[in-house]
Amino acid sequence: MSGKNPDMDMTTLSALAEPNRMNIVELLRDGPLTVGEIADRLGMRQPQASKHLKVLSENGIVTVRAEANRRIYQLRPEPFQALDCWVQSFRRVMQERFDNLDDYLRQLQNKEKS
């Protein structure tokens, strides 16, 4: 397996790097919200919330659906699954390194005993 996950899109990280967008994502973890609810809960103006939601939508992080005159935003699972796979690949590498270090330390201890 190569070290690069082809499904990992760096634009996801770039979009989430902005604090207001990360706060929006944190809010949406609990379920869908309207732009007005998001703006109210984060203490921002609705146009500012809409601007951040547009970036999240363009980067495939949220979906939006119209319901009457409201726009309801919801997280998409795929970008977070890709992030999780990416992080897991690092976890495997680090575990291998720790296992190698354990082996090396055992070898050192055995040399000292002999």
C-alpha positions as CSV (number, residue, x, y, z in Angstrom):
1,M,0.0,0.0,0.0
2,S,1.3,3.4,-0.9
3,G,1.5,6.1,1.8
4,K,-0.9,8.4,-0.1
5,N,-4.6,7.9,0.1
6,P,-6.1,8.9,-3.3
7,D,-9.4,9.8,-1.7
8,M,-7.8,12.3,0.7
9,D,-8.5,15.8,-0.7
10,M,-6.2,18.5,0.7
11,T,-8.9,21.1,-0.1
12,T,-10.9,19.6,2.8
13,L,-8.1,20.4,5.2
14,S,-7.8,23.9,3.7
15,A,-11.5,24.6,4.1
16,L,-11.5,23.3,7.7
17,A,-8.5,25.4,8.6
18,E,-10.6,28.5,8.9
19,P,-11.9,28.8,12.5
20,N,-15.4,29.9,11.6
21,R,-15.8,27.0,9.2
22,M,-14.5,24.6,11.8
23,N,-17.1,25.9,14.3
24,I,-19.8,25.5,11.7
25,V,-18.7,21.8,11.1
26,E,-18.7,21.3,14.9
27,L,-22.3,22.6,15.1
28,L,-23.4,20.4,12.2
29,R,-22.1,17.3,13.9
30,D,-25.2,17.2,16.0
31,G,-27.5,17.4,12.9
32,P,-28.8,19.7,10.1
33,L,-29.3,23.4,10.7
34,T,-30.5,26.4,8.8
35,V,-28.1,29.2,7.9
36,G,-30.0,31.4,10.4
37,E,-29.6,28.9,13.2
38,I,-25.9,28.6,12.5
39,A,-25.5,32.4,12.4
40,D,-27.4,32.8,15.7
41,R,-25.5,30.0,17.6
42,L,-22.1,31.3,16.4
43,G,-22.9,35.0,16.9
44,M,-22.2,36.0,13.4
45,R,-24.2,37.8,10.7
46,Q,-26.2,35.6,8.3
47,P,-24.3,36.8,5.2
48,Q,-21.0,35.9,6.9
49,A,-22.4,32.4,7.8
50,S,-23.6,32.0,4.2
51,K,-20.2,32.9,2.9
52,H,-18.5,30.2,5.0
53,L,-21.3,27.7,4.2
54,K,-20.7,28.3,0.5
55,V,-17.0,27.4,0.9
56,L,-17.9,24.3,2.8
57,S,-20.5,23.3,0.1
58,E,-18.1,24.0,-2.8
59,N,-15.5,21.7,-1.1
60,G,-18.1,18.9,-0.7
61,I,-18.1,19.1,3.1
62,V,-21.8,20.0,3.5
63,T,-24.9,19.5,1.4
64,V,-27.8,22.0,1.3
65,R,-31.4,21.4,0.6
66,A,-34.2,23.9,0.2
67,E,-37.3,23.5,2.4
68,A,-39.9,26.2,1.7
69,N,-37.8,29.5,2.0
70,R,-35.1,27.9,4.3
71,R,-31.8,26.4,3.3
72,I,-30.8,23.5,5.5
73,Y,-27.2,22.5,5.8
74,Q,-25.9,19.0,6.7
75,L,-22.5,17.4,6.8
76,R,-21.5,14.9,4.1
77,P,-19.8,11.8,5.6
78,E,-17.4,11.1,2.7
79,P,-14.8,13.9,3.4
80,F,-14.6,12.8,7.0
81,Q,-14.2,9.1,6.1
82,A,-11.4,10.1,3.8
83,L,-9.7,12.1,6.6
84,D,-10.1,9.2,9.0
85,C,-8.5,6.8,6.5
86,W,-5.6,9.3,6.1
87,V,-5.1,9.6,9.8
88,Q,-5.3,5.8,10.2
89,S,-2.4,5.4,7.7
90,F,-0.3,7.5,10.0
91,R,-1.4,5.5,13.0
92,R,-0.2,2.3,11.3
93,V,3.2,3.8,10.5
94,M,3.6,5.1,14.0
95,Q,2.6,1.7,15.5
96,E,5.2,0.0,13.3
97,R,7.8,2.4,14.5
98,F,6.9,1.8,18.2
99,D,7.0,-1.9,17.6
100,N,10.5,-1.6,16.0
101,L,11.6,0.5,19.0
102,D,10.3,-2.1,21.4
103,D,12.3,-4.8,19.6
104,Y,15.4,-2.7,19.6
105,L,15.1,-1.9,23.3
106,R,14.6,-5.7,24.0
107,Q,17.8,-6.4,22.0
108,L,19.7,-3.8,24.0
109,Q,18.5,-5.3,27.3
110,N,19.5,-8.8,26.3
111,K,23.0,-7.6,25.3
112,E,23.4,-6.0,28.7
113,K,22.3,-9.2,30.5
114,S,24.8,-11.4,28.6
